[in-house]
Amino acid sequence: MRYLFSSILSLNIVFYILLIFKPLNVESNFSIIQGNNLTKIFIDLEEQNIYFPKAIKLIFNFSGADKKIFLGEYKIEGSDSLIDIFNKIYFGKIILKKFIISEGSKITDLFSEEILNKFCQTSNFQDGCKLEGYIKPDIYFYDRESELLTILKNSIEKQTIDLNKSWEERDNKLKNFSKKEILIIASILEKESCANERKKISGVIYNRLKDNMLLQMDSTTIYGLKNFSGDLKKKDLRDSSLYNTYMHKGLPPGPISNPSKNSIFAAAQPEEHNYLYFVAKDKCSHEFSTNYDDHMKAIKKYQLNK
């Protein structure tokens, strides 16, 4: 009788081990949200034909893990066994989504009006809470939509660090320029150039400002247009927006994009030269000129003959 009991017990142990380590061939996602307790979590899983033995459920209670369940979205793969799913929940192995802030992006393309309003209501951000330019391009990870506000705060903090550092290391000739002006120039550089020529084009911008010339930047003018078709036309160059640097001298009233660290430091450390004009030869290369006649020749060579 004793041997029979031992055999039955051994078979049950083997069956139990096979049960918890056998792949379930189930692929799905499930979420644990605020307010979900263990009972709700297991009910949700059972609706997907995932049944945990009572002994495994008790581990959550005895270990205290039921008091610190990680909220978020979990992914169940076809090769996962019960023990794999247990580990994902127990250790909070949630799916992290990517939130990409691209170099040269616009604030309205990144965050909803609701998120921006929440931030502005709880912060003392300068300049009327105009956030364009103050968001650091990077890849941020999150699991819940509510964390987008935190991403916004973190991206502003990181961009501020770069801006402050560039300000401290700025060229001595830029002592009369404010941090905001450096950021505005950086945002223009991000739209007008690639990394290999940013310091050079930065020098062109400062040279034109010094000579009281119109900047005549397409990127700033496009930013100020209410309904841009994708093709800058002559009538657009007569638009009354203060961002139209074909009509208004000096810098536009604010940044036109969220610039990279490279652009911020290029704005603070421009290359010294006598160039006043540049025209695109290809995507990341420009022809630079010191006078208008040479500039017109470059336009004819690289633009009109295309």
C-alpha positions in Angstrom: 0.0 0.0 0.0 2.9 2.3 0.9 4.5 1.7 -2.5 1.3 2.4 -4.3 0.9 5.7 -2.5 4.5 6.6 -3.3 3.9 5.7 -7.0 0.8 7.8 -7.2 2.5 10.7 -5.5 5.5 10.5 -7.9 3.2 10.4 -10.9 1.3 13.4 -9.6 4.6 15.3 -9.1 5.8 14.4 -12.7 2.4 15.4 -14.1 2.5 18.7 -12.2 6.0 19.4 -13.5 5.0 18.6 -17.0 1.9 20.8 -16.6 3.7 23.9 -15.5 6.7 23.5 -18.0 4.8 22.5 -21.1 4.4 25.2 -23.8 0.8 26.4 -23.9 0.8 27.3 -27.6 -1.2 30.5 -26.7 -0.3 33.9 -28.1 -2.0 36.9 -26.7 -1.5 40.1 -24.7 -3.2 41.0 -21.5 -3.1 44.0 -19.3 -3.0 44.6 -15.5 -4.6 47.9 -14.7 -5.1 49.9 -11.5 -7.5 48.1 -9.3 -6.9 44.6 -10.6 -6.4 42.1 -7.8 -5.1 38.5 -8.2 -8.5 37.1 -8.6 -9.3 39.4 -11.5 -6.0 38.7 -13.1 -6.5 34.9 -13.0 -10.1 35.2 -14.3 -8.8 37.2 -17.2 -6.2 34.6 -17.9 -8.7 31.7 -17.6 -10.8 33.4 -20.3 -7.8 32.8 -22.6 -7.6 29.1 -21.5 -4.7 29.7 -19.2 -5.3 28.0 -15.8 -2.9 28.2 -12.9 -2.8 25.5 -10.3 -3.9 26.6 -6.9 -0.4 26.0 -5.5 1.2 28.6 -7.9 -1.5 31.1 -7.1 -0.7 30.7 -3.4 3.0 31.7 -4.1 1.8 35.2 -4.9 0.0 35.4 -1.5 2.7 33.9 0.7 5.5 35.9 -1.0 3.6 39.2 -0.7 3.9 39.7 -4.5 0.1 40.2 -4.7 0.7 43.6 -2.9 3.2 44.9 -5.6 1.9 43.6 -8.9 3.4 45.6 -11.8 0.8 47.4 -13.9 1.1 47.3 -17.6 0.7 45.1 -20.7 2.2 41.6 -20.8 2.9 39.5 -23.9 2.2 35.7 -23.9 4.1 33.9 -26.6 3.3 30.5 -28.1 6.4 28.9 -26.5 5.5 30.2 -23.0 4.6 27.7 -20.3 2.7 28.4 -17.1 6.0 29.0 -15.2 7.1 31.5 -17.9 3.8 33.4 -17.5 4.1 33.2 -13.7 7.6 34.7 -14.0 6.4 37.5 -16.2 3.7 38.5 -13.8 5.8 37.9 -10.7 8.8 40.0 -11.9 6.8 42.5 -13.8 8.2 41.8 -17.3 5.8 44.2 -19.1 5.9 45.2 -22.7 7.7 48.5 -23.1 6.6 50.7 -26.0 8.9 53.0 -27.8 8.1 56.7 -27.9 10.4 58.3 -30.5 11.0 62.0 -30.6 12.7 62.6 -33.9 15.3 65.3 -34.5 13.5 68.3 -36.1 10.1 67.2 -35.0 7.3 69.6 -33.9 5.7 69.5 -30.5 2.1 69.2 -31.9 3.2 66.0 -33.8 4.4 64.4 -30.6 2.0 65.1 -27.7 -1.7 65.6 -27.5 -3.2 68.9 -26.4 -4.4 67.1 -23.2 -0.9 66.1 -22.3 0.5 69.6 -23.0 -2.2 71.3 -21.0 -1.6 69.0 -18.0 2.1 69.8 -18.1 1.5 73.5 -18.4 -1.0 73.5 -15.5 1.5 71.9 -13.1 4.7 73.6 -14.1 6.1 77.1 -14.1 7.7 76.9 -17.6 8.9 80.1 -19.0 7.7 82.1 -22.0 4.0 81.2 -21.6 4.6 77.5 -21.7 5.7 77.5 -25.4 7.4 74.2 -25.5 8.6 74.0 -29.1 12.3 73.4 -29.2 12.6 72.4 -25.6 11.9 68.7 -26.2 15.0 66.5 -26.5 15.0 64.1 -29.5 15.6 60.6 -28.2 13.9 57.2 -27.8 11.8 56.9 -24.6 10.2 53.7 -23.2 6.8 53.4 -21.5 4.1 50.9 -20.9 1.0 53.0 -20.0 -0.4 56.1 -21.8 -0.4 57.9 -18.5 3.4 57.9 -18.6 3.5 60.2 -21.6 3.4 63.2 -19.3 6.5 61.8 -17.5 8.2 61.4 -20.9 7.4 65.0 -21.7 8.9 66.2 -18.4 12.0 64.1 -18.8 12.6 65.2 -22.4 12.4 68.9 -21.3 14.8 68.3 -18.5 17.3 66.6 -20.8 17.0 69.3 -23.4 17.5 71.9 -20.8 20.8 70.2 -19.7 22.1 70.3 -23.3 21.0 74.0 -23.7 22.6 75.1 -20.4 25.9 73.3 -21.2 26.0 74.8 -24.7 25.3 78.2 -23.2 28.2 77.8 -20.8 30.6 76.8 -23.6 29.3 79.2 -26.2 31.6 81.3 -28.4 32.8 84.5 -26.7 31.3 86.5 -29.6 27.8 85.3 -28.6 27.7 87.0 -25.2 24.7 89.2 -26.3 22.6 86.2 -27.4 20.1 84.7 -25.0 19.6 81.0 -24.4 16.3 81.2 -26.3 18.0 82.7 -29.3 20.6 80.0 -29.3 17.8 77.4 -29.3 16.0 79.2 -32.1 19.1 79.1 -34.3 19.6 75.4 -33.3 16.1 74.6 -34.4 16.7 76.3 -37.8 20.0 74.4 -38.2 18.1 71.1 -37.6 15.8 71.8 -40.5 18.3 73.4 -42.9 21.4 71.1 -42.6 22.9 67.8 -41.8 25.4 67.3 -38.9 28.4 67.7 -41.2 27.6 71.3 -42.1 25.8 72.7 -39.1 28.6 74.8 -37.7 29.2 76.3 -41.1 25.6 77.2 -41.7 25.4 78.4 -38.1 28.2 80.9 -39.1 26.1 82.0 -42.1 23.1 82.8 -39.9 25.3 84.9 -37.5 27.0 86.7 -40.4 23.6 87.6 -41.8 22.3 88.8 -38.4 25.4 90.8 -37.9 25.0 92.5 -41.3 21.3 93.2 -40.6 20.2 91.0 -43.5 17.0 89.0 -43.9 17.7 85.4 -43.0 15.4 84.2 -45.8 15.1 80.7 -44.5 12.5 78.4 -46.1 12.1 76.4 -42.9 11.1 79.3 -40.7 8.6 80.6 -43.3 7.1 77.1 -43.7 6.7 76.8 -39.9 4.6 80.0 -39.8 2.2 79.0 -42.7 -1.2 77.9 -41.5 -1.9 75.7 -44.5 1.3 74.5 -46.1 0.8 72.5 -49.3 4.3 70.9 -49.2 5.6 73.2 -52.0 6.8 76.7 -51.0 5.4 79.2 -53.5 6.1 82.9 -54.1 2.9 83.9 -52.4 4.0 82.1 -49.3 7.1 84.4 -49.2 4.7 87.3 -48.7 2.9 85.7 -45.8 2.5 88.1 -42.8 3.7 85.6 -40.1 6.5 86.7 -37.9 8.2 83.4 -38.8 8.5 84.6 -42.4 12.2 85.6 -42.5 11.8 86.7 -46.1 9.7 89.6 -44.7 11.0 90.2 -41.2 14.6 90.8 -40.2 16.2 89.0 -37.3 15.3 85.7 -35.7 11.7 84.3 -35.7 9.9 84.7 -32.4 10.5 81.1 -31.3 12.1 77.7 -32.2 10.6 76.0 -35.3 11.6 72.4 -34.3 13.0 70.3 -31.5 16.8 70.3 -32.3 19.4 67.6 -31.5 22.3 68.1 -29.2 24.5 68.5 -32.3 22.5 71.4 -33.5 22.4 73.1 -30.1 26.1 73.1 -29.8 26.6 74.1 -33.5 24.4 77.1 -32.7 26.5 78.0 -29.7 29.8 77.4 -31.5 29.5 78.6 -35.1 32.2 78.3 -37.6 34.0 81.6 -38.3 34.0 82.6 -42.0 32.7 85.2 -44.4 29.9 83.3 -46.1 26.5 84.9 -46.4 24.7 82.5 -48.7 24.3 78.8 -49.2 22.4 76.7 -51.7 21.8 72.9 -51.6 23.9 70.7 -53.9 22.3 67.5 -52.6 20.7 66.3 -49.4 23.7 67.0 -47.1 25.9 69.3 -49.1 25.7 73.0 -49.9 27.5 75.5 -52.0 28.6 78.5 -49.9 29.1 82.1 -51.2 30.4 85.3 -49.8 28.5 87.6 -52.3 25.1 87.6 -54.1 26.5 87.2 -57.6 28.3 84.0 -56.8 25.2 82.8 -54.9 23.1 83.4 -58.1 25.6 81.4 -60.1 25.4 78.6 -57.6 21.5 78.6 -57.8 21.7 78.4 -61.6 24.2 75.5 -61.4 22.6 73.4 -58.6 18.9 74.4 -58.6 17.7 75.8 -62.0 19.5 73.2 -64.1 18.0 70.2 -62.2 
